[in-house]
Amino acid sequence: MKILDEPGHGHRDRPGCVSCHSENTHAPTYFGAGDFRLMNCRTCHNAHGTENLYLINEQVLVGEETFAFVSFTSLEGLAEGSYVLPDDAAGGGLCEVCHTATAYYTRTGDGEPHFTSRCTDCHTHAIGFGRP
């Protein structure tokens, strides 16, 4: 695990994420039966460090009390350890593990193909990963 032992330059302690990072979080997520949940930074990120890129949690909340394991070690788009996984591993990528009501790259691995480049080229963090 990559650990962030030191506060950032000029900090006396570790401030909250939003005191420096002002990008939108993911849009509210639907968990079924009228249950919409707001997403915050810690839904996807671990400020204390992980093996994944961008401090992405190794387990991501995908349902009311359900977590999915995520290995996010590549920024290639459709690739092992990336946003969406190819072939037999389809459904286990960082973006896919939550997608149930989308037409593309779903958790079940049966969504339609889409662009194979980096998802965040179009669906940016700054707009909460929504449609461009």
N, C-alpha and C positions, 0 to 999 in steps of 0.2 A: 504494500500500500504506500502510495506517495503521500507523505504527511507535510502539511504546511505548519511548521513549528513557529515561524516568526510572523508577527504582524507586518503588514505592508509598510513601505518606506514612509517615515514620518508619523506612523500610528503608535499610540501607547497601548492599544489593545486591538482586538479584532472587531471592527464595527459590523453592523448588520449589512447584508448584501446591498440593500437599496440605498444605503448612504453613499455608495460610489457607483453602483450599477443601476442605471435607470431604464433599462429595456423592459418591455412588456413581458409578462410571463405567458404561458400557454393560455389560450382561451378557456373559460369554464368547461369542465368535462362532464359528460353525461354518464352516470353509472346505472341507469335503468330505473324504472318505476318513479319517474319524475325527480330523481336525485341528481342534481347538478352540483358539482364541487368546484370551488375556485382552486386554482393551482398556484402554489407559491414556489419560490426558488428551490426549497428543500425537497419538493416533490421529485425533482430530477437531479439535483446537485447535492454533493456532500462537501461542505466547506473545509472539512478536515482532510480531504484527499481520498482518492480511490485509484485503482489501476486503470480506470477509463480516462479517455481524453476529456477535457473541459470539466473535470470534477464530476462527471456523470455518475450517479449512484450505480452500484452493481446490482441492486434490486430496485425496480421502479413500480410504484403503485399503479395497477391496471384495472382494479375493481374495488368494490367496497372494502374488502380486507384481503385482496389478492395482489400478490407481487409477482413480477416476472424478472428473471435473471437477464442481465444485459451485459454484453461485452462490446464496448465501444472503443476500438483501437485503430480504426481506419476512417479517413474522411473521403473515401473514394465514391460513395453513393451506394450503388448496388455492389456489395462486396462483403466478404467475410469480416465480421467484427465492425460493421458499419451501420448506416441508417436503415438499410433494408438488406436482407440476406438472400443469396441466390438459392435456387433449386430446392434440395431436401430441407434446408434450414429456413426456408421462407417462413415469415411470421415472427421470427425472433430478433429482428433488428431493432435498433433504438426507436425508430418511428413506428414500426409495425406492431410492437407489443401492445400498443394502446388502440390502434385503429380497428374499430368494429363497425362503424357506420360510414366509412369512406369507400369509395369505389376502387381505390388503388392501394396496393401493398397492405393488406389486412393481416390481423393477428392469425387468422386461420390459414394464411398463405395462399388463399384463392382469389385475392383481389387482382384487378387488371394491371398489366404492366404500365409503367409510366416512364418518365425520363429516368435514365440510369445514372445521372450525375448527382452531385451532392444535393440533398433535399433543401438545405439551407441556402442554396443559390437563389431559390425563388421564395421559399417559405422561411422567411427570416425570423430570428429571435425578436428583433425590434418590433415586429407586428404580431407577436404571439404565435408564430408559425401558421398563421391563417393564409388564405388564398391570396396570391399577389394581385 
